Amino acid sequence: MPTKSDAIRSKVNTFISVVLILFELAFIVYLARYSTLSALWDWVYGLISLVILSWLVTRLNNFRKMSIFYLVGSSRGINFIDSLSKRYQWFWRAMADWGFVVSLGLLSHFFFGQTDKKTLAIGIITAIGIFVLIFPYYTIAFQFINLPQLTSITVQSTSASAAAPQSVHYFVIGIILLLLLIGGFALLITSLIIYVAASTLYGIASFLGSVASHAPNVAALSAYPPGVAPLLPGIDLPFFAGIVTFIILLTVHESSHGVLARMAKVRLKEIGVLMFGAIPVGAYVEPDDMQVKKLKAKIQNRILIAGIASNLLVGIIAFIFVLIFATHILPEVMTTTLTISALVPNSPATGVIPPGAKVLSWNNISVGRGFNLSQIAADRKPFSVVNLVTSKGNFSVPTNATGKIGVFLSESSTPIHGSIVSSIAYFLYVVLSLSFLFNLLVGIANLLPIPGLDGWQIYQLRVKNNKLLKVLSYTTIIALLITILPWIWTI
């Protein structure tokens, strides 16, 4: 039985842990704002400090360890999840069923059993809508992620698109839509990872072959940028906005698992957070596994898919609010900076406008407060002249047949100096932008057939051929590891 001295020691250890975490957060903020080191060394020092902090906090508090991570769990919050499970049960079931179709397309009928035709239609339309209407706006969130490789992704993919025949575009889009129809985002993301891995290997092979012929083709290595990017609040994400985004993502995902579990009368043992030093990197709701295994496969599937479905739904909702902010709120409280981040090869702007120039005026449209990028799009005219006033001089550039001059524009908004309302609006906009991207990406990534992810557990329930599952899992893991290789030559 714990003694009084044990209780005092526990409080002291908790206090020390809080102080250490605060120091770690301050150190990460320092690396982000004041460090003169390269991004690589910021990451190295940040990771080392987080590993040390995880070890210290775990030793002080006897938390459960998971490699370099630790679990902080409690029974608090279970009552809240229990109350949610008693309200709007029709919504939770409908969300899970919808999420299953978005995730697995027509294959959801094979995994889930008899699927309502209305839910099937809405789910497939949603999956296509996410790809066609939402994903093209991923650059909205990318402006808040400090990874130079993201610019190369945009430049390379757009340059490749400009060079490829229109028929190739339609063929690629057709393949993607077919994959979404057959197997939803689960089939699409798995196929995409394998394709990128194969392309990376092809690029490496081409480079090695060119080295042997004494004419190194370095460009072959950069055909595809890294497929997996490390993201850490304070290093390559805005610190506070990144933390809030992660909390929203994790809370939504795990709470949904818990709600569907309680609707099935499954007891919840604990709710907790997976920590890496001072950063929350995961969350968990621990149900009674024995009770879950006794449920029908359809009910188990609903519990497993709930987290993914809620992330997809929150991603869509966040995107809608991003558009509302961008069109109705930010123009009134923000000032815009427009930068020419890169040039399209062999375009009218090539060799004329220097990359990095800040655009002050575009065809007499001032860039600043109240500016919206759509104003430029509306002014696009084929075979005309665009007059630019920039921080590096004034330029007159002819447009091509599509009305473009061939520049990649990086738009960023900052609050009007001294305005609290502007600062709050900007912070919410950053959180919403990151939330829309991360909720969609994390929800989709959870569908991969990798042990520990929701997708793996869903496949295990329906596919009884363990050898087939292992082959699929190993193939996906190896492909993911291959997509990391480009970091070696892009850092």
KABELTA-V209621 format. One record per residue. PHI is phi in whole degrees, -180 to 180 (NA if undefined). NEAR is the number of other ideal C-beta (glycine too) atoms within 12 Angstrom. Layout:
# KABELTA-V209621
phi->PHI near->NEAR
phi->PHI near->NEAR
This chain:
# KABELTA-V209621
phi->NA near->5
phi->-62 near->10
phi->-94 near->9
phi->-63 near->10
phi->-66 near->10
phi->-64 near->13
phi->-64 near->13
phi->-65 near->13
phi->-61 near->17
phi->-64 near->18
phi->-67 near->17
phi->-63 near->16
phi->-63 near->22
phi->-64 near->20
phi->-62 near->17
phi->-61 near->20
phi->-62 near->30
phi->-63 near->19
phi->-62 near->19
phi->-62 near->28
phi->-64 near->30
phi->-63 near->17
phi->-63 near->22
phi->-64 near->35
phi->-62 near->29
phi->-64 near->19
phi->-66 near->30
phi->-65 near->38
phi->-62 near->25
phi->-61 near->21
phi->-60 near->33
phi->-73 near->28
phi->-103 near->16
phi->-120 near->13
phi->-68 near->21
phi->-100 near->10
phi->-78 near->16
phi->-73 near->14
phi->-59 near->26
phi->-62 near->21
phi->-72 near->16
phi->-58 near->29
phi->-65 near->28
phi->-61 near->20
phi->-66 near->25
phi->-63 near->37
phi->-67 near->25
phi->-61 near->20
phi->-65 near->32
phi->-70 near->37
phi->-63 near->25
phi->-63 near->22
phi->-64 near->34
phi->-58 near->35
phi->-64 near->24
phi->-65 near->24
phi->-64 near->36
phi->-64 near->27
phi->-65 near->17
phi->-71 near->24
phi->-117 near->28
phi->57 near->18
phi->-72 near->25
phi->-71 near->21
phi->-96 near->20
phi->-138 near->21
phi->60 near->15
phi->-89 near->22
phi->-107 near->28
phi->-144 near->35
phi->-103 near->28
phi->-117 near->31
phi->-118 near->27
phi->-162 near->19
phi->-87 near->17
phi->-67 near->14
phi->100 near->26
phi->-65 near->28
phi->-63 near->16
phi->-65 near->20
phi->-63 near->33
phi->-61 near->23
phi->-68 near->16
phi->-64 near->29
phi->-68 near->31
phi->-94 near->15
phi->-113 near->15
phi->50 near->14
phi->-62 near->18
phi->-61 near->11
phi->-67 near->21
phi->-63 near->33
phi->-66 near->28
phi->-63 near->23
phi->-63 near->37
phi->-65 near->43
phi->-64 near->36
phi->-62 near->37
phi->-62 near->49
phi->-66 near->50
phi->-70 near->43
phi->-59 near->48
phi->-76 near->50
phi->-122 near->45
phi->57 near->36
phi->-66 near->28
phi->-65 near->34
phi->-61 near->41
phi->-65 near->25
phi->-71 near->24
phi->-80 near->35
phi->-99 near->35
phi->92 near->19
phi->-62 near->13
phi->-106 near->29
phi->-59 near->19
phi->-60 near->14
phi->-65 near->14
phi->-64 near->26
phi->-62 near->27
phi->-66 near->19
phi->-64 near->23
phi->-63 near->40
phi->-67 near->35
phi->-63 near->23
phi->-64 near->32
phi->-59 near->46
phi->-66 near->28
phi->-63 near->23
phi->-61 near->37
phi->-69 near->32
phi->-83 near->16
phi->-103 near->17
phi->-107 near->29
phi->-57 near->30
phi->-60 near->17
phi->-98 near->28
phi->-60 near->28
phi->-66 near->28
phi->-59 near->33
phi->-78 near->36
phi->-62 near->33
phi->-67 near->35
phi->-104 near->38
phi->-112 near->36
phi->-89 near->28
phi->-131 near->29
phi->-57 near->24
phi->-62 near->30
phi->-67 near->30
phi->-64 near->28
phi->-67 near->28
phi->-61 near->29
phi->-65 near->28
phi->-63 near->30
phi->-67 near->27
phi->-66 near->27
phi->-71 near->27
phi->-63 near->24
phi->-64 near->22
phi->-66 near->19
phi->-67 near->24
phi->-83 near->16
phi->-80 near->16
phi->-63 near->12
phi->-59 near->13
phi->-63 near->10
phi->-67 near->15
phi->-56 near->18
phi->-62 near->14
phi->-65 near->14
phi->-63 near->21
phi->-62 near->21
phi->-62 near->15
phi->-63 near->20
phi->-63 near->29
phi->-64 near->25
phi->-65 near->22
phi->-62 near->30
phi->-63 near->37
phi->-66 near->28
phi->-74 near->24
phi->-127 near->34
phi->61 near->49
phi->-70 near->47
phi->-64 near->45
phi->-70 near->36
phi->-65 near->34
phi->-68 near->39
phi->-65 near->36
phi->-64 near->28
phi->-65 near->32
phi->-64 near->34
phi->-64 near->28
phi->-65 near->23
phi->-64 near->31
phi->-63 near->30
phi->-63 near->22
phi->-67 near->28
phi->-63 near->36
phi->-63 near->25
phi->-64 near->20
phi->-64 near->29
phi->-64 near->27
phi->-63 near->18
phi->-64 near->24
phi->-65 near->26
phi->-63 near->17
phi->-65 near->16
phi->-72 near->18
phi->-64 near->16
phi->-64 near->12
phi->-94 near->11
phi->64 near->8
phi->-139 near->13
phi->-55 near->15
phi->-100 near->21
phi->-64 near->17
phi->-60 near->18
phi->-65 near->24
phi->-72 near->29
phi->-98 near->28
phi->-61 near->28
phi->-132 near->36
phi->-75 near->31
phi->-55 near->30
phi->-86 near->30
phi->-125 near->26
phi->-118 near->31
phi->-75 near->27
phi->-127 near->33
phi->-141 near->37
phi->-55 near->38
phi->97 near->35
phi->-102 near->36
phi->-124 near->28
phi->-129 near->36
phi->-56 near->32
phi->-61 near->32
phi->-69 near->24
phi->-64 near->30
phi->-65 near->37
phi->-62 near->29
phi->-62 near->25
phi->-61 near->40
phi->-63 near->36
phi->-63 near->26
phi->-61 near->31
phi->-58 near->40
phi->-70 near->35
phi->-63 near->33
phi->-61 near->35
phi->-63 near->41
phi->-73 near->40
phi->-62 near->34
phi->-66 near->42
phi->-57 near->43
phi->-65 near->41
phi->-62 near->41
phi->-67 near->45
phi->-67 near->39
phi->-69 near->35
phi->-63 near->32
phi->-92 near->32
phi->67 near->19
phi->-89 near->31
phi->-75 near->21
phi->-99 near->38
phi->-82 near->21
phi->-162 near->24
phi->-123 near->32
phi->-158 near->30
phi->-125 near->32
phi->-92 near->31
phi->-110 near->35
phi->-122 near->35
phi->65 near->35
phi->-101 near->37
phi->-108 near->39
phi->-73 near->32
phi->-115 near->31
phi->-170 near->29
phi->-145 near->34
phi->-151 near->34
phi->-122 near->43
phi->-100 near->28
phi->-85 near->35
phi->-76 near->21
phi->-60 near->17
phi->-63 near->11
phi->-69 near->20
phi->-63 near->31
phi->-65 near->18
phi->-84 near->15
phi->-77 near->24
phi->-64 near->15
phi->-57 near->23
phi->-64 near->26
phi->-69 near->29
phi->-62 near->33
phi->-62 near->38
phi->-63 near->41
phi->-64 near->44
phi->-70 near->41
phi->-82 near->48
phi->-57 near->47
phi->-64 near->44
phi->-64 near->49
phi->-60 near->49
phi->-67 near->40
phi->-63 near->45
phi->-63 near->46
phi->-66 near->34
phi->-64 near->36
phi->-60 near->43
phi->-65 near->33
phi->-63 near->23
phi->-61 near->36
phi->-63 near->33
phi->-61 near->21
phi->-69 near->25
phi->-60 near->36
phi->-64 near->24
phi->-63 near->19
phi->-62 near->31
phi->-66 near->34
phi->-97 near->19
phi->-120 near->17
phi->-108 near->25
phi->-59 near->38
phi->-56 near->25
phi->-88 near->23
phi->-123 near->29
phi->-126 near->34
phi->-115 near->25
phi->-104 near->36
phi->-116 near->25
phi->-117 near->33
phi->-120 near->26
phi->-83 near->38
phi->-82 near->30
phi->-163 near->30
phi->-120 near->29
phi->-76 near->32
phi->-55 near->20
phi->60 near->13
phi->-101 near->29
phi->-56 near->29
phi->-82 near->31
phi->-60 near->21
phi->78 near->15
phi->-107 near->25
phi->-100 near->36
phi->-76 near->21
phi->-59 near->25
phi->95 near->18
phi->-72 near->31
phi->-90 near->27
phi->-83 near->41
phi->-97 near->25
phi->-155 near->23
phi->-126 near->38
phi->50 near->26
phi->69 near->15
phi->-95 near->26
phi->-71 near->19
phi->-98 near->32
phi->171 near->23
phi->-67 near->21
phi->83 near->20
phi->-77 near->28
phi->-135 near->29
phi->-60 near->29
phi->-65 near->16
phi->-63 near->24
phi->-70 near->29
phi->-61 near->17
phi->-70 near->13
phi->-94 near->22
phi->-75 near->22
phi->-134 near->19
phi->-64 near->15
phi->52 near->15
phi->-118 near->20
phi->-126 near->20
phi->-103 near->37
phi->-99 near->23
phi->-115 near->34
phi->-110 near->24
phi->-127 near->30
phi->-71 near->21
phi->-118 near->18
phi->122 near->18
phi->-104 near->19
phi->-139 near->28
phi->-120 near->20
phi->-123 near->32
phi->-73 near->22
phi->-94 near->26
phi->-91 near->24
phi->-65 near->16
phi->-98 near->18
phi->84 near->22
phi->-109 near->28
phi->-107 near->37
phi->91 near->31
phi->-122 near->37
phi->-97 near->36
phi->-101 near->38
phi->-108 near->30
phi->-102 near->34
phi->-135 near->31
phi->-120 near->37
phi->-130 near->24
phi->-63 near->26
phi->-62 near->23
phi->-56 near->13
phi->88 near->10
phi->-100 near->17
phi->-66 near->13
phi->-60 near->17
phi->-64 near->24
phi->-64 near->21
phi->-66 near->20
phi->-62 near->28
phi->-66 near->33
phi->-61 near->30
phi->-63 near->30
phi->-64 near->38
phi->-64 near->40
phi->-61 near->35
phi->-65 near->37
phi->-64 near->41
phi->-67 near->43
phi->-66 near->42
phi->-64 near->43
phi->-73 near->41
phi->-69 near->42
phi->-64 near->41
phi->-68 near->42
phi->-68 near->33
phi->-68 near->37
phi->-60 near->42
phi->-69 near->38
phi->-63 near->37
phi->-67 near->40
phi->-85 near->46
phi->-65 near->38
phi->-80 near->38
phi->-120 near->31
phi->-51 near->18
phi->101 near->19
phi->-93 near->32
phi->-61 near->43
phi->-58 near->41
phi->-59 near->27
phi->-68 near->32
phi->-65 near->40
phi->-65 near->37
phi->-62 near->28
phi->-68 near->28
phi->-106 near->27
phi->-95 near->23
phi->-91 near->11
phi->-84 near->12
phi->-63 near->12
phi->-64 near->11
phi->-62 near->16
phi->-62 near->24
phi->-65 near->19
phi->-61 near->16
phi->-64 near->29
phi->-66 near->27
phi->-62 near->18
phi->-61 near->23
phi->-67 near->35
phi->-63 near->26
phi->-63 near->21
phi->-62 near->31
phi->-61 near->28
phi->-63 near->22
phi->-66 near->29
phi->-68 near->33
phi->-81 near->26
phi->-53 near->28
phi->-58 near->32
phi->-60 near->26
phi->-61 near->16
phi->-112 near->22
phi->-110 near->28
phi->-73 near->21
